[in-house]
Amino acid sequence: MKYLFLAILGAVIGWIGLSFILKDWDQQGLMIMIIGIVIGYNTRKQTEDKF
């Protein structure tokens, strides 16, 4: 769970940095990335539990 939090925190910090530089504060890409991180984490956790 710690790694999931760190991945989401890294995505948010990266989004803030790029948005500040590019002056484009579109949140749609950030939400898609966070959903992808959560789905990937859950899929990996489920496959580890099966073996």
C-alpha positions in Angstrom: 0.0 0.0 0.0 3.0 2.3 0.7 4.2 1.9 -2.9 0.7 2.7 -4.3 0.7 5.9 -2.3 4.2 6.8 -3.4 3.3 6.2 -7.1 0.2 8.4 -6.9 2.2 11.1 -5.0 4.9 11.0 -7.7 2.2 11.3 -10.5 0.7 14.3 -8.7 4.0 16.0 -8.2 5.0 15.4 -11.8 1.7 16.7 -13.0 2.1 19.9 -10.9 5.7 20.4 -12.2 4.7 19.9 -15.9 1.5 22.0 -15.5 3.5 24.8 -14.0 6.1 24.8 -16.8 3.5 24.4 -19.6 0.8 26.6 -18.0 -1.8 23.8 -18.8 -3.7 22.7 -15.7 -5.8 20.0 -17.4 -6.7 17.4 -14.8 -8.0 14.7 -17.1 -4.6 13.2 -17.8 -3.8 13.1 -14.1 -7.1 11.2 -13.3 -6.5 8.7 -16.0 -3.0 8.1 -14.8 -4.1 7.6 -11.2 -6.8 5.2 -12.2 -4.3 3.2 -14.3 -1.9 3.1 -11.3 -4.6 1.8 -9.0 -5.9 -0.8 -11.6 -2.3 -2.0 -12.2 -1.6 -2.3 -8.5 -4.8 -4.3 -7.9 -4.1 -6.6 -10.8 -0.6 -7.3 -9.6 -1.8 -8.0 -6.1 -4.4 -10.4 -7.3 -1.9 -12.4 -9.5 0.5 -12.6 -6.5 -2.3 -14.0 -4.3 -3.1 -16.8 -6.8 0.4 -18.2 -6.8 
